Amino acid sequence: MSIRVRFPPSPTGDLHVGGARTALFNWLFARKHGGVFVLRIEDTDRERSKPEHTETILHALKWLGLDWDEGPFFQSDGVDRHRGEARALLAAGEAFRDFMTQEELAAEQARRQPEGGLVDRRLAREIADGMAPGEAERRAEAGEPHAIRFRVPDGETTWSDMVHGEMRFENSDIDDLVILRSDGSPTYNLAVVSDDADERITHVIRGDDHLSNTPKQILLYEALGHPVPLFGHVPMILGSDGKRLSKRHGATSVGEYERQGLLAAAMVNFLALLGWSPGDDREQMTVEELIEAFSMERVLKKSSIFDLEKLAWLSGQHFNDLAAAELAPGLTERLVEAGLADAADLAARKDWYFELIDLLKSRCRNMNDLVDQAMPFVTDNLEIDEDAVEKHWLKDPEGVGARLRELARRLEASPWDETAIEAVIRGYAEELGMGAGKVIHPIRVAITGRTASPGIFHVLRLMGKDQVVERLSSAVTRLSKVRKTLS
């Protein structure tokens, strides 16, 4: 069998991480088995569907690397086919016309059962079947509004789910579902069945929230004479509190994580492990490894937790594995967008730039972290953290200022390599009878504006002699003003 799967997002908002996980499982399944991944945009909700949402979804899928083989098809293009399928069911006696509104149906139910009780799921059918022969057709031809309902047969509907195993639903628990509304628009279940058949979908992999739709759709497949695909329902994604994932748990759209600078490879790796296991202890995996290991047999039945700490850790692992040349384009784009650097200047200093990235990346979990770490090296407008000033300067502003002034003088006269820089700083600390940290910490604040950085001697060399001397001098000037204020 040639495997064909589909991902059918509704363009009513951004791509949710739950939807992205469903898309990924379908994509991995198709790639593992040499199948076809179909993209279908379910845009029949005209009020909420927006072209800009479609573009956002397509962009998110492209960012994740989930390339589709066919589509995007638009569900709205198949409305005539959907209506034709409804009429075919009507002609075959598998459906009936319902001229009653919901209010009228409820009123009739109340009249028949004034004491209340369970709603008769077959009431609409009973009323329709009680019409005189030809009455429904005459009323329809006269233009009287009506819905078309599918006649749910007696018995039970079963299927072998790729995740949950044998599933059984009593048909008596299913309403005679509306398949065509009174305005002529198809309902979800009919449209999905018609589209899946038209696109020759063989496997439907989707969330557990669709389990109740599956028996309805199987009955429609069978009534229409379409092949019934295999179904697999994957577990829901929950927040850290065990409740369904929502914005209260943090970012829930793929686009938000892209904007945060997360690597797509890390997001794909993380999503794959939400409800699936490779069968061993591996957590960090490449896309190629995911494809090779993926199987529906290893999809878990229980819900999974969206663990932000694990996502951050995975992102850091993937980040550190990338070469500077792979990280540079994304970093440059963000630095330029923020007005912190010039692309041509960074390109002209490629060797220096790549060395800087290699120095900083181990301290980062995403691209925004890297932008923040690179900032002191690429901008002349250094922002100094006030807590760092309080901790390493203001306890002895006069002494710190004097030491920074002397270090600026000595470093300006020194050769500019890490060995020489270290010798100057450690030698000066020894002359003062101080631990090296007492000298290094104030330097770090003056040069980077922060209390933490990579190795200070490497930082100073990469920063460049002129920049270092200028920043040390600026720090001396700032401390001089502090002393005057205190005196």
C-alpha positions in Angstrom: 0.0 0.0 0.0 1.3 3.5 -0.9 0.9 5.4 2.3 -0.8 8.8 2.1 -1.3 11.0 5.2 -2.5 14.5 5.7 -2.3 17.5 8.0 -5.4 19.7 7.9 -5.0 22.9 9.9 -7.8 25.5 10.2 -6.5 29.0 9.3 -8.1 30.6 12.3 -4.9 31.5 14.2 -1.3 30.6 14.5 0.0 27.0 14.4 -0.4 25.6 17.9 2.3 23.3 19.2 -0.3 20.5 19.5 -1.1 20.9 15.8 2.6 21.0 15.0 3.2 17.8 16.9 0.4 16.1 14.9 1.9 17.4 11.6 5.3 16.1 12.7 4.0 12.6 13.5 2.3 12.5 10.1 5.4 13.8 8.3 7.7 11.3 10.1 5.3 8.4 9.3 5.3 9.4 5.6 9.1 9.9 5.4 9.7 6.6 7.3 7.6 4.6 4.8 8.3 6.5 1.6 4.8 7.9 1.7 3.1 11.1 0.7 2.4 14.0 3.1 -0.6 16.0 2.1 -1.3 19.5 3.4 -5.0 20.6 3.4 -6.2 23.9 4.7 -9.7 23.5 6.2 -11.0 27.0 5.6 -14.8 26.4 5.5 -15.3 28.5 8.6 -15.5 31.7 6.6 -15.9 34.1 9.5 -12.7 32.9 11.3 -10.5 31.8 8.4 -8.1 34.4 7.3 -5.5 34.3 4.5 -2.9 35.8 6.9 -3.4 32.8 9.2 -2.8 30.4 6.3 0.5 32.2 5.5 1.5 32.0 9.2 0.8 28.3 9.3 2.7 27.6 6.0 5.6 29.7 7.4 5.7 27.7 10.6 5.7 24.4 8.8 8.5 25.5 6.5 10.5 26.7 9.6 10.1 23.3 11.2 11.2 21.7 7.9 7.9 19.8 7.4 7.8 20.0 3.7 4.6 18.7 2.1 4.4 16.6 -1.0 1.0 17.7 -2.2 -1.1 20.8 -1.6 -1.9 23.0 0.1 -5.4 22.0 -0.9 -8.3 24.2 0.3 -11.3 22.5 1.7 -13.5 25.4 0.4 -12.7 24.3 -3.1 -14.4 21.0 -2.5 -17.8 22.3 -1.3 -19.6 21.3 -4.5 -18.2 17.8 -4.1 -19.3 17.7 -0.4 -22.9 18.7 -1.4 -22.9 16.1 -4.1 -21.9 13.4 -1.6 -24.8 14.6 0.7 -27.2 14.4 -2.2 -25.9 10.9 -3.0 -26.6 9.7 0.5 -30.1 11.3 0.3 -30.9 9.5 -2.9 -29.7 6.2 -1.5 -31.9 6.5 1.5 -28.8 6.9 3.8 -29.9 10.4 4.7 -33.1 12.4 5.2 -34.3 16.0 5.0 -34.9 17.7 8.4 -37.1 20.8 8.2 -37.2 21.5 11.9 -35.0 24.1 13.6 -33.2 23.2 16.8 -35.8 25.2 18.8 -38.7 23.4 17.1 -37.0 20.0 17.8 -36.5 20.9 21.4 -40.1 22.0 21.7 -41.3 18.7 20.2 -39.1 16.8 22.6 -40.6 18.7 25.6 -44.1 18.1 24.3 -43.5 14.4 24.1 -41.6 14.2 27.4 -42.9 17.0 29.6 -41.2 15.4 32.6 -37.9 15.7 31.0 -35.5 12.7 30.4 -33.0 11.7 27.8 -33.3 13.3 24.4 -34.6 10.9 21.7 -31.6 10.8 19.3 -33.9 9.6 16.5 -36.6 12.2 17.0 -35.7 14.2 13.9 -35.7 11.0 11.8 -39.1 9.9 13.2 -40.6 13.2 12.3 -39.1 13.1 8.8 -40.3 9.5 8.2 -43.8 10.5 9.4 -44.2 12.9 6.5 -46.5 11.9 3.6 -44.8 10.4 0.6 -43.2 13.1 -1.6 -43.8 15.9 1.0 -40.1 16.4 1.8 -39.3 16.7 -1.9 -42.1 19.1 -2.5 -41.0 21.3 0.4 -37.4 21.2 -0.7 -38.3 22.2 -4.3 -40.4 25.1 -2.9 -37.2 26.4 -1.3 -38.1 25.7 2.3 -34.9 25.7 4.4 -33.8 22.3 5.7 -30.8 20.4 6.8 -29.7 16.9 5.6 -29.0 14.4 8.3 -27.2 11.1 7.9 -29.1 8.0 9.1 -26.9 6.4 11.6 -27.4 2.6 11.3 -28.0 0.3 14.2 -25.2 -1.8 15.7 -21.7 -0.7 16.6 -18.7 0.8 14.9 -15.3 -0.7 15.5 -11.8 -0.1 14.3 -8.3 -1.1 15.2 -6.6 2.1 16.3 -2.8 2.3 15.6 -2.3 3.7 19.2 -5.2 2.5 21.3 -5.9 -0.9 19.7 -9.5 -2.2 19.3 -12.0 0.6 19.7 -15.8 0.1 19.9 -18.7 2.7 19.8 -22.3 1.9 20.1 -24.2 3.5 17.2 -27.1 4.1 19.4 -25.0 6.8 21.2 -24.6 8.7 18.0 -27.1 11.3 16.8 -28.3 11.3 13.2 -25.7 13.8 12.4 -26.3 16.8 10.2 -24.1 16.6 7.1 -25.5 19.6 5.2 -26.7 22.7 7.0 -29.8 24.6 5.9 -27.6 27.2 4.2 -26.1 24.5 2.0 -22.8 24.4 3.8 -21.3 21.0 4.6 -20.5 20.0 8.2 -17.0 19.0 9.4 -17.5 15.3 9.4 -18.8 15.1 5.8 -16.2 17.5 4.4 -13.4 15.6 6.1 -14.6 12.2 4.8 -15.1 13.6 1.3 -11.7 15.3 1.2 -9.8 12.3 2.6 -11.4 10.1 0.0 -10.7 12.5 -2.8 -7.0 12.9 -1.7 -6.7 9.1 -1.3 -5.7 9.3 2.4 -4.7 5.9 3.7 -3.8 6.7 7.3 -5.3 9.4 9.6 -3.1 10.4 12.5 -4.6 13.0 14.8 -5.2 13.9 18.4 -7.3 12.1 20.9 -9.8 14.9 20.9 -11.0 13.5 17.5 -11.8 10.1 18.9 -15.6 10.8 19.1 -15.6 11.9 15.4 -14.0 8.7 14.2 -17.1 6.4 14.4 -19.2 9.0 12.6 -16.7 9.3 9.8 -16.2 5.6 9.5 -20.0 5.2 9.0 -19.9 8.0 6.3 -17.0 6.3 4.5 -18.9 3.1 4.4 -22.2 4.7 3.3 -20.4 6.5 0.5 -18.5 3.5 -0.6 -15.1 5.0 0.1 -12.2 3.0 1.5 -11.9 3.5 5.2 -8.4 4.7 6.2 -6.5 3.4 9.2 -6.8 5.6 12.3 -4.2 6.5 15.0 -5.1 8.9 17.8 -2.2 10.4 19.6 -2.3 11.6 23.2 -3.1 15.1 24.2 -0.4 17.6 25.3 -0.9 18.9 28.9 0.7 21.8 30.8 2.8 21.3 33.9 -0.3 21.3 36.0 -1.8 18.4 34.1 -4.4 20.5 32.4 -4.8 20.9 28.6 -2.1 23.1 27.3 -3.1 26.7 26.9 -1.5 30.2 27.0 -1.5 30.2 30.8 1.4 27.7 30.5 3.5 30.0 28.4 4.0 30.2 24.6 1.8 27.8 22.7 2.3 28.8 19.1 5.2 27.7 16.9 5.8 31.2 15.8 6.4 32.4 19.3 9.2 29.9 19.7 10.7 31.0 16.4 10.6 34.6 17.5 12.4 33.6 20.8 15.2 32.3 18.7 14.7 28.6 19.3 16.3 26.3 16.8 13.8 24.5 14.6 15.8 21.3 15.0 15.4 21.5 18.8 11.6 22.2 18.5 11.2 19.2 16.2 13.2 17.0 18.5 11.1 18.2 21.5 7.7 17.7 19.8 8.6 14.2 18.6 9.2 13.2 22.2 5.8 14.5 23.3 3.9 11.2 23.3 6.4 9.1 21.5 9.6 7.2 22.5 12.4 5.9 20.4 12.6 2.8 22.6 15.9 3.7 24.2 17.4 6.4 26.4 18.0 8.9 23.6 16.7 12.4 24.0 18.7 14.5 21.7 18.0 13.3 18.1 18.5 14.7 14.6 15.7 14.7 12.1 17.3 11.8 10.3 17.5 9.8 13.5 13.8 10.6 14.2 12.7 9.4 10.8 14.7 6.1 11.2 13.3 5.4 14.7 9.7 6.5 14.3 6.9 4.1 14.5 3.3 4.3 15.5 3.8 1.3 17.7 5.9 3.4 20.1 3.3 6.3 20.4 2.2 6.4 24.0 -1.5 6.1 25.1 -1.2 8.6 27.9 -1.0 12.3 27.7 2.4 14.1 27.6 3.6 17.1 29.6 4.9 20.2 27.8 8.1 20.6 29.8 9.6 24.0 29.2 12.8 23.1 31.0 13.4 20.1 28.8 12.7 22.2 25.7 15.3 24.8 26.9 17.8 22.0 27.6 17.3 20.3 24.2 17.6 23.7 22.5 20.9 24.3 24.3 22.2 20.8 23.2 21.3 21.5 19.6 22.7 25.0 19.8 26.1 23.8 21.0 26.3 21.2 18.2 26.0 23.7 15.4 29.1 25.2 13.8 29.6 29.0 13.9 29.0 29.1 10.2 25.5 27.6 10.7 24.6 30.1 13.5 26.1 33.2 11.9 23.3 34.0 9.4 20.5 33.9 12.0 22.6 35.9 14.5 23.5 38.5 11.8 19.9 38.9 10.9 18.9 39.6 14.5 21.8 41.9 15.2 21.0 44.0 12.1 17.2 44.1 12.9 18.0 45.3 16.4 20.3 48.0 15.0 23.3 46.6 16.8 25.6 45.7 13.9 26.2 46.1 10.2 26.0 43.0 8.1 28.8 44.1 5.8 31.1 44.8 8.7 30.5 41.3 10.3 31.1 39.7 6.9 34.4 41.5 6.5 35.5 40.2 9.9 34.3 36.6 9.3 37.1 34.8 11.2 36.7 37.1 14.2 32.9 36.7 14.1 33.0 32.9 13.9 35.4 32.8 16.8 33.1 35.0 18.8 30.2 32.7 18.1 32.1 29.7 19.2 33.1 31.4 22.4 29.6 32.4 23.3 27.3 29.6 22.0 27.9 27.2 25.0 26.3 29.9 27.2 23.2 30.0 25.0 20.0 28.1 24.5 18.5 30.0 21.6 19.4 32.7 19.1 18.1 35.5 21.3 20.5 34.4 24.1 23.3 34.6 21.5 22.2 38.1 20.5 22.3 39.1 24.1 25.8 37.6 24.7 27.2 39.1 21.5 25.9 42.6 22.2 28.9 43.9 24.2 31.2 42.9 21.3 29.3 44.5 18.4 28.0 47.7 19.8 29.6 50.9 21.0 26.8 51.7 23.3 27.5 49.4 26.2 24.7 48.9 28.8 26.1 48.3 32.3 24.0 46.3 34.7 23.5 48.4 37.9 23.6 45.3 40.1 27.0 44.5 38.7 28.1 48.1 39.4 26.8 47.8 43.0 28.5 44.5 43.6 32.0 45.1 42.0 32.5 48.9 41.9 30.6 50.8 44.5 32.1 49.1 47.6 35.4 50.8 46.9 34.8 53.3 44.0 38.1 55.2 44.5 40.2 52.0 44.7 38.4 50.4 41.7 38.8 53.5 39.7 42.5 53.7 40.4 43.1 50.1 39.5 41.1 50.3 36.2 43.1 53.5 35.3 46.4 51.7 35.8 45.2 48.6 34.0 44.1 50.7 31.0 47.6 52.2 30.9 49.4 48.8 31.2 47.1 47.0 28.7 47.5 49.7 26.1 51.3 49.1 26.2 51.0 45.3 26.2 51.1 42.9 23.2 47.5 41.7 22.4 47.4 38.0 22.9 45.8 36.1 25.8 49.1 35.1 27.4 50.3 38.7 27.5 46.9 40.0 28.7 46.7 37.5 31.5 50.3 38.3 32.6 49.5 42.0 32.9 46.3 41.5 34.9 47.6 38.7 37.2 51.0 40.5 37.6 49.2 43.7 38.7 47.0 41.8 41.2 50.2 40.2 42.7 51.8 43.7 43.0 48.7 44.8 44.9 48.7 41.7 47.1 45.1 40.9 45.9 43.5 37.8 44.6 43.1 38.0 40.8 39.3 38.0 41.1 39.4 41.3 42.9 40.9 42.8 39.8 39.1 40.7 37.1 35.6 41.3 38.3 35.7 45.1 38.0 37.3 44.7 34.6 34.5 42.4 33.4 31.9 44.9 34.5 33.7 47.7 32.6 34.2 45.6 29.4 30.9 43.6 29.2 28.6 45.4 31.6 27.8 42.1 33.3 28.9 40.0 36.2 29.4 36.9 34.1 31.1 36.2 30.8 33.3 33.6 29.1 37.0 33.5 30.1 38.0 37.2 30.6 41.3 36.9 28.8 39.7 35.5 25.7 37.0 38.2 26.0 39.5 41.0 26.2 41.5 39.7 23.2 38.4 39.4 21.0 37.1 42.8 22.2 40.3 44.4 20.8 42.8 46.7 22.5 41.2 50.0 21.5 37.7 49.0 22.7 39.1 47.6 25.9 41.1 50.7 26.8 38.2 53.0 25.8 35.8 51.1 28.1 38.2 51.0 31.0 38.7 54.7 30.7 34.9 55.3 30.5 34.5 53.2 33.7 37.2 55.4 35.4 35.2 58.5 34.4 32.0 57.1 35.7 33.6 56.1 39.0 35.1 59.6 39.3 31.6 61.1 39.2 30.5 58.6 41.8 33.3 59.7 44.1 32.4 63.3 43.7 28.7 62.5 44.5 29.7 60.6 47.6 32.1 63.3 48.8 
